[in-house]
Amino acid sequence: MKVTIRINGDVLSAYIPKKDLEEPIISVENEDLWGGSILLRNGWRLALPHHPQDTRLPVTMEASIRRP
Protein backbone atom coordinates (compact mmCIF):
# COMPACT_ATOMS: atom_id res chain seq x y z
CA MET A 1 0.00 0.00 0.00
CA LYS A 2 1.10 3.57 -0.57
CA VAL A 3 2.13 5.47 2.53
CA THR A 4 3.48 8.99 2.99
CA ILE A 5 5.89 9.56 5.85
CA ARG A 6 5.91 13.17 6.97
CA ILE A 7 6.92 15.31 9.89
CA ASN A 8 4.95 18.14 11.43
CA GLY A 9 6.94 19.90 14.14
CA ASP A 10 8.27 17.07 16.31
CA VAL A 11 5.64 14.51 15.28
CA LEU A 12 6.51 11.88 12.69
CA SER A 13 3.39 10.46 11.06
CA ALA A 14 2.26 8.07 8.34
CA TYR A 15 -0.58 8.96 5.95
CA ILE A 16 -2.31 6.13 4.10
CA PRO A 17 -4.37 7.67 1.25
CA LYS A 18 -6.33 4.48 0.47
CA LYS A 19 -7.80 4.55 4.00
CA ASP A 20 -7.68 8.37 4.34
CA LEU A 21 -5.86 7.70 7.61
CA GLU A 22 -3.04 9.59 9.28
CA GLU A 23 -1.51 8.18 12.45
CA PRO A 24 1.50 9.24 14.52
CA ILE A 25 4.47 6.88 14.46
CA ILE A 26 5.09 5.77 18.05
CA SER A 27 8.14 3.54 17.53
CA VAL A 28 10.74 2.85 14.85
CA GLU A 29 12.65 -0.44 14.54
CA ASN A 30 15.74 1.06 12.84
CA GLU A 31 17.35 4.25 14.08
CA ASP A 32 17.46 5.70 10.55
CA LEU A 33 13.76 4.76 9.90
CA TRP A 34 14.31 3.08 6.51
CA GLY A 35 14.37 -0.66 5.88
CA GLY A 36 12.68 -1.67 9.11
CA SER A 37 9.24 -1.42 10.57
CA ILE A 38 7.29 1.34 12.25
CA LEU A 39 4.48 1.07 14.76
CA LEU A 40 1.52 3.43 14.38
CA ARG A 41 -0.62 4.65 17.26
CA ASN A 42 -3.56 2.54 15.99
CA GLY A 43 -1.47 -0.66 16.38
CA TRP A 44 -0.55 -1.20 12.73
CA ARG A 45 3.06 -2.20 12.08
CA LEU A 46 4.31 -1.22 8.61
CA ALA A 47 7.45 -2.51 6.91
CA LEU A 48 9.27 0.28 5.06
CA PRO A 49 11.65 -0.23 2.13
CA HIS A 50 15.32 0.79 2.24
CA HIS A 51 16.06 4.43 1.40
CA PRO A 52 19.19 6.55 1.85
CA GLN A 53 19.47 7.88 5.41
CA ASP A 54 19.36 11.46 4.13
CA THR A 55 15.96 11.01 2.40
CA ARG A 56 13.96 14.20 2.83
CA LEU A 57 10.43 14.16 4.19
CA PRO A 58 7.67 13.99 3.13
CA VAL A 59 8.22 10.88 1.03
CA THR A 60 5.65 8.51 -0.50
CA MET A 61 6.52 4.83 -0.90
CA GLU A 62 5.11 1.33 -0.98
CA ALA A 63 4.89 -0.25 2.48
CA SER A 64 3.41 -3.49 3.71
CA ILE A 65 1.58 -4.40 6.87
CA ARG A 66 3.63 -6.65 9.14
CA ARG A 67 1.66 -9.24 11.02
CA PRO A 68 2.85 -10.14 14.57
C-alpha positions as CSV (number, residue, x, y, z in Angstrom):
1,M,0.0,0.0,0.0
2,K,1.1,3.6,-0.6
3,V,2.1,5.5,2.5
4,T,3.5,9.0,3.0
5,I,5.9,9.6,5.8
6,R,5.9,13.2,7.0
7,I,6.9,15.3,9.9
8,N,4.9,18.1,11.4
9,G,6.9,19.9,14.1
10,D,8.3,17.1,16.3
11,V,5.6,14.5,15.3
12,L,6.5,11.9,12.7
13,S,3.4,10.5,11.1
14,A,2.3,8.1,8.3
15,Y,-0.6,9.0,6.0
16,I,-2.3,6.1,4.1
17,P,-4.4,7.7,1.3
18,K,-6.3,4.5,0.5
19,K,-7.8,4.5,4.0
20,D,-7.7,8.4,4.3
21,L,-5.9,7.7,7.6
22,E,-3.0,9.6,9.3
23,E,-1.5,8.2,12.4
24,P,1.5,9.2,14.5
25,I,4.5,6.9,14.5
26,I,5.1,5.8,18.0
27,S,8.1,3.5,17.5
28,V,10.7,2.9,14.9
29,E,12.7,-0.4,14.5
30,N,15.7,1.1,12.8
31,E,17.3,4.3,14.1
32,D,17.5,5.7,10.6
33,L,13.8,4.8,9.9
34,W,14.3,3.1,6.5
35,G,14.4,-0.7,5.9
36,G,12.7,-1.7,9.1
37,S,9.2,-1.4,10.6
38,I,7.3,1.3,12.3
39,L,4.5,1.1,14.8
40,L,1.5,3.4,14.4
41,R,-0.6,4.7,17.3
42,N,-3.6,2.5,16.0
43,G,-1.5,-0.7,16.4
44,W,-0.6,-1.2,12.7
45,R,3.1,-2.2,12.1
46,L,4.3,-1.2,8.6
47,A,7.4,-2.5,6.9
48,L,9.3,0.3,5.1
49,P,11.6,-0.2,2.1
50,H,15.3,0.8,2.2
51,H,16.1,4.4,1.4
52,P,19.2,6.5,1.9
53,Q,19.5,7.9,5.4
54,D,19.4,11.5,4.1
55,T,16.0,11.0,2.4
56,R,14.0,14.2,2.8
57,L,10.4,14.2,4.2
58,P,7.7,14.0,3.1
59,V,8.2,10.9,1.0
60,T,5.7,8.5,-0.5
61,M,6.5,4.8,-0.9
62,E,5.1,1.3,-1.0
63,A,4.9,-0.2,2.5
64,S,3.4,-3.5,3.7
65,I,1.6,-4.4,6.9
66,R,3.6,-6.6,9.1
67,R,1.7,-9.2,11.0
68,P,2.8,-10.1,14.6
